[in-house]
Amino acid sequence: MIILLFDDGRELLGEIVCEDGAFLCASLAGSGEQLIGPFVRDWQARGISVPGVKPVRTHDRRFADALHLWANHHRVATVPLSNEYIPYWNRLLRLPFNAAELFTLLVALSETPVGNLPAWDSFLEEGIAATNRAEEKTRADLKKLYDKAAREFMRNSA
């Protein structure tokens, strides 16, 4: 399972990978490294601390629960995803949504019953195809602009 962490502006800070509730590893985005990186390193050394609760070590099965308490205390949103959801999340990341839109879609995805996950396939495939078409058009437009600039530069330097 992964636990995705978001700041109060719904920017992705990173993900914490857990197995049977215990910490396995963390992957932080740039802003996540700045905002929570020191905490993550401290968890690995001393365990996760939550006010009123004895620190929970990373190998403890209660780590994921302690992480949710810690996040709530630090105004960090968490979205847990079991392994069945991770391929859908990875495809969702390929789409050019802003942070708020991505977060909203992620919450909708996380609340989808596992048996209904295939309903996301056509939405994601359509979105990825549209994104790829737009990127191809952008590349073609940039190539034309490059060629035009190169011709102008060559003419002006002669």
N, C-alpha and C positions, 0 to 999 in steps of 0.2 A: 504494500500500500504506500501511496505517497500522500503527504499533507502539504498542500500548496499554501503559501503565506503571502498575504497582500497587505499593503499599507492602507491608510484610511482614504487615500485617493484611488484605491483599487489597482495600483501598480503591483505587478508581480515582484515579490522580494526574493522568492526562491522556493525550493521544495525540499522537504525532509522525507527520506525514505525510511520506512519502518517495516519490521517483520515481526509478527505476533506482538505488536506494541512496542518492541525495542527499537532503538535508533540503529540504523545501518550507515547512512551517509547523508550529507547535505550538499545541495547545489544551489548557490546563491547568484542572483542577478547582480549587476553592478551596484544598484541602489541597495539591494539586500545585503551585499558585502559591507557597505558603509553603515547601514542602520542596525543590522542584527548579527553581522559577522562576529563581533567580539562576544556576543552572547553565545553563539554556537560553539565557538572555541572554548568558552567557559563551561558549557554543558559537557563537552567532551572530557574536560579535565576534572570537573567537580560534580557534575550532574546538574539537572535543571532545577532552579529554585523558584518557588511560588510562595508569596506571603502566606504564612500560617501552615505551610506544608513542609515536611522534611524534604531536602533535595532528593530527586529521583535520578539515579545513575542511568547512563545511556543503554546499558544492557538489560535494564529492568523492563518487564512487560508493561509497566505502568507509565513508561516514558511518553507514549502518544497522548494519553489522558493528561499528563502533566503539561505537555506542550500546548494543548488546547487551553488549559487554565492560564499558562504563562502568556499566551497570545492574547487572550481576553484581557488580562491585566495590563498588557502593553499596547492595547488598541490595534492589534494585528488580526486581520480576518484569516480564518483557516477554512480550507475546503479539502476534506479527506476524499481520496479516490482509491477504490480498490483496483486491483490489477486489470479487471475487465474494462475499466474506463480509460486507462492510460493511453491506448492507441487512439481513442477518440480525442482526448485532450491534445495529444501530439499533432493530430491533423488540424484541430481548432487553432493551434498556435501558428499554423501556416497561413492563416487568413488575416488580412489587414484591418482588423478591428482595433478601435481605440481601447484603452484600459477598461473603461466602464462597460463597454459592449462585450468585451471578452469575458469579464467577470460575470456579467449577467448570463451569458451563454454557458459558462462553466457551471454556474449554480443550477441552471436548467438541466444541463447534462448530468450533474451529480445527483439530481433528484429523479432522473429517469430510471425506472425499474430495469434491471439487467436484461430481462427478456425483451424490452422495447428498444435497446440500444441500436439494433440494425436500422431503425427509423432515422437515425442520424446519418447513416451512410450516404444517402442521396443528397442531403443538404451539404455535407462536407465535400463530397465529390464535385458537386456543382460549384461550390465556392472556390475550391482549389483550381478547377478548370478555368473559371472566370479570372482568377488571380493570375494564372499562367498566361492566359491570352493578353491580359493587360500588361504583364511584364514583357511579353514578346513585342507588343506594339511600342512600348516605351523604349525597348532596345533598338527597334527599327528606327524610331523617331530620333533617338540619340545618334545613331549611325549616320543618318542624313545630316544632322546638325554638325557632327564631326567632319564629315566630308565637305560640307559647305564652308566651315571654318578653315579647314586645311586648304581649300582652293583660294579663299580670300587671303589667307596668310601667305601662300605661295605667290599670289599676284602682287601683294603689297611689298613683299621682300625682293621682288625681281627688279 
